[in-house]
Amino acid sequence: MSGPDAVTNHLQFCMAATTITWIYAEHLPQAPARRYPSKNTTEYAFADVRRALASALAKEGFDTDWQNVDKPSRNPLIRVVMRLVT
């Protein structure tokens, strides 16, 4: 797919990913650590949340075990992300 539909699909995927990341941030027990702390701000950045989510996903594992196709040993990415943000 190319052209306007590809651009629209990409934008919608990015917006969904951003929304899921912020929902994940809302459910964290405490704010993620700042990668680049500053004296002028105490808030965390989107990149800090994204890094925390990526770390949580890496610990969960979301690939599948192709040796046993009937029952994967690990959860697919979407299931893990949805569990993390609920």
GROMACS elastic network, one bead per residue, 0.5 to 0.9 nm:
[ bonds ]
;  ai    aj funct       b0    kb
    1     5     6  0.72072   500
    1     6     6  0.58638   500
    2     5     6  0.64898   500
    2     7     6  0.76691   500
    3     6     6  0.54988   500
    3     7     6  0.65401   500
    3     8     6  0.88601   500
    4     7     6  0.51271   500
    4     8     6  0.61358   500
    4     9     6  0.85662   500
    5     8     6  0.50469   500
    5     9     6  0.60134   500
    5    10     6  0.84637   500
    6     9     6  0.50957   500
    6    10     6  0.60396   500
    6    11     6  0.85411   500
    7    10     6  0.51164   500
    7    11     6  0.61334   500
    7    12     6  0.86070   500
    8    11     6  0.51370   500
    8    12     6  0.61543   500
    8    13     6  0.85981   500
    9    12     6  0.51403   500
    9    13     6  0.61378   500
    9    14     6  0.86181   500
   10    13     6  0.51305   500
   10    14     6  0.61924   500
   10    15     6  0.86261   500
   11    14     6  0.51182   500
   11    15     6  0.61603   500
   11    16     6  0.86213   500
   12    15     6  0.50650   500
   12    16     6  0.61318   500
   12    17     6  0.85753   500
   13    16     6  0.50895   500
   13    17     6  0.61277   500
   13    18     6  0.85593   500
   14    17     6  0.50690   500
   14    18     6  0.60980   500
   14    19     6  0.85586   500
   15    18     6  0.50557   500
   15    19     6  0.61220   500
   15    20     6  0.86303   500
   16    19     6  0.50627   500
   16    20     6  0.61560   500
   16    21     6  0.85532   500
   17    20     6  0.51570   500
   17    21     6  0.61322   500
   17    22     6  0.87148   500
   18    21     6  0.50876   500
   18    22     6  0.63037   500
   18    23     6  0.86421   500
   18    46     6  0.87654   500
   18    50     6  0.88264   500
   19    22     6  0.52212   500
   19    23     6  0.61546   500
   19    24     6  0.85580   500
   20    23     6  0.50279   500
   20    24     6  0.61050   500
   20    25     6  0.86286   500
   20    81     6  0.79542   500
   20    82     6  0.81609   500
   20    85     6  0.70227   500
   21    24     6  0.50392   500
   21    25     6  0.62901   500
   21    26     6  0.87798   500
   21    46     6  0.81787   500
   21    49     6  0.68362   500
   21    50     6  0.63441   500
   21    53     6  0.70902   500
   21    85     6  0.80612   500
   22    26     6  0.62350   500
   22    27     6  0.88160   500
   22    46     6  0.78949   500
   22    49     6  0.75361   500
   22    50     6  0.86597   500
   22    85     6  0.88347   500
   23    26     6  0.50631   500
   23    27     6  0.65970   500
   23    85     6  0.58091   500
   23    86     6  0.81329   500
   24    27     6  0.53048   500
   24    28     6  0.65467   500
   24    49     6  0.79308   500
   24    53     6  0.72629   500
   24    81     6  0.84853   500
   24    82     6  0.89252   500
   24    84     6  0.65792   500
   24    86     6  0.77713   500
   25    28     6  0.52945   500
   25    29     6  0.88055   500
   25    30     6  0.87598   500
   25    31     6  0.75581   500
   25    32     6  0.81334   500
   25    46     6  0.89610   500
   25    49     6  0.60745   500
   25    50     6  0.86913   500
   25    52     6  0.86434   500
   25    53     6  0.82886   500
   25    85     6  0.80366   500
   26    29     6  0.83997   500
   26    31     6  0.89103   500
   26    85     6  0.81903   500
   27    30     6  0.85765   500
   27    84     6  0.82837   500
   27    85     6  0.64606   500
   27    86     6  0.74501   500
   28    31     6  0.66958   500
   28    32     6  0.79505   500
   28    85     6  0.87579   500
   30    33     6  0.89758   500
   31    34     6  0.86602   500
   31    43     6  0.84551   500
   31    44     6  0.69800   500
   31    48     6  0.89776   500
   31    49     6  0.83010   500
   32    35     6  0.89891   500
   32    44     6  0.67876   500
   32    45     6  0.88007   500
   32    48     6  0.61310   500
   32    49     6  0.62157   500
   32    51     6  0.87587   500
   32    52     6  0.66669   500
   33    36     6  0.89285   500
   33    37     6  0.84827   500
   33    44     6  0.72695   500
   33    48     6  0.67397   500
   33    49     6  0.86419   500
   33    52     6  0.85581   500
   34    37     6  0.52824   500
   34    38     6  0.86670   500
   34    42     6  0.86894   500
   34    43     6  0.82045   500
   34    44     6  0.57616   500
   34    45     6  0.72712   500
   34    47     6  0.88895   500
   34    48     6  0.60035   500
   35    44     6  0.86869   500
   35    45     6  0.87100   500
   35    47     6  0.83982   500
   35    48     6  0.64884   500
   37    40     6  0.87563   500
   37    41     6  0.77193   500
   37    42     6  0.77525   500
   37    44     6  0.85328   500
   38    41     6  0.56652   500
   38    42     6  0.72886   500
   39    42     6  0.74927   500
   41    44     6  0.83246   500
   44    47     6  0.82545   500
   44    48     6  0.62985   500
   44    49     6  0.76627   500
   45    48     6  0.52193   500
   45    49     6  0.67767   500
   45    50     6  0.88041   500
   46    49     6  0.51912   500
   46    50     6  0.61198   500
   46    51     6  0.85951   500
   47    51     6  0.60491   500
   47    52     6  0.85626   500
   48    51     6  0.52046   500
   48    52     6  0.62989   500
   48    53     6  0.87422   500
   49    52     6  0.50068   500
   49    53     6  0.61481   500
   49    54     6  0.85450   500
   50    53     6  0.51240   500
   50    54     6  0.61072   500
   50    55     6  0.85524   500
   51    54     6  0.50709   500
   51    55     6  0.61238   500
   51    56     6  0.86357   500
   52    55     6  0.51031   500
   52    56     6  0.62281   500
   52    57     6  0.86669   500
   53    56     6  0.50463   500
   53    57     6  0.61270   500
   53    58     6  0.85307   500
   53    81     6  0.85168   500
   53    84     6  0.84770   500
   54    57     6  0.50888   500
   54    58     6  0.60941   500
   54    59     6  0.86838   500
   55    58     6  0.50756   500
   55    59     6  0.63429   500
   55    60     6  0.87565   500
   56    59     6  0.52061   500
   56    60     6  0.63405   500
   56    61     6  0.87627   500
   56    84     6  0.82011   500
   57    60     6  0.50337   500
   57    61     6  0.60616   500
   57    62     6  0.71886   500
   57    77     6  0.80252   500
   57    80     6  0.72034   500
   57    81     6  0.72886   500
   57    84     6  0.85255   500
   58    61     6  0.52905   500
   58    62     6  0.77159   500
   60    74     6  0.81515   500
   60    75     6  0.81461   500
   60    80     6  0.73067   500
   61    64     6  0.86398   500
   61    74     6  0.64589   500
   61    75     6  0.71777   500
   61    76     6  0.83721   500
   61    77     6  0.80365   500
   61    80     6  0.83231   500
   62    74     6  0.57188   500
   62    75     6  0.50869   500
   62    78     6  0.84351   500
   62    79     6  0.85554   500
   62    80     6  0.69445   500
   63    72     6  0.86080   500
   63    73     6  0.86171   500
   63    74     6  0.61487   500
   63    75     6  0.69085   500
   63    76     6  0.61886   500
   63    77     6  0.72547   500
   64    67     6  0.88421   500
   64    68     6  0.88827   500
   64    69     6  0.84289   500
   64    71     6  0.89426   500
   64    72     6  0.53100   500
   64    73     6  0.63206   500
   64    74     6  0.54034   500
   64    75     6  0.69393   500
   64    76     6  0.68441   500
   65    68     6  0.60656   500
   65    69     6  0.70200   500
   65    71     6  0.81682   500
   65    72     6  0.51303   500
   65    73     6  0.56523   500
   65    74     6  0.69086   500
   66    69     6  0.53134   500
   66    70     6  0.89129   500
   66    72     6  0.71097   500
   66    73     6  0.89535   500
   67    72     6  0.83367   500
   68    71     6  0.58762   500
   68    72     6  0.61643   500
   68    73     6  0.79446   500
   69    72     6  0.60758   500
   71    74     6  0.87632   500
   72    75     6  0.71315   500
   72    76     6  0.86019   500
   75    78     6  0.81797   500
   75    79     6  0.62838   500
   75    80     6  0.61869   500
   76    79     6  0.55793   500
   76    80     6  0.64817   500
   76    81     6  0.88417   500
   77    80     6  0.52617   500
   77    81     6  0.61442   500
   77    82     6  0.85831   500
   78    81     6  0.51455   500
   78    82     6  0.60386   500
   78    83     6  0.84905   500
   79    82     6  0.52291   500
   79    83     6  0.61229   500
   79    84     6  0.86280   500
   80    83     6  0.51088   500
   80    84     6  0.61750   500
   80    85     6  0.87667   500
   81    84     6  0.50748   500
   81    85     6  0.63097   500
   81    86     6  0.87256   500
   82    85     6  0.52570   500
   82    86     6  0.61575   500
   83    86     6  0.53981   500
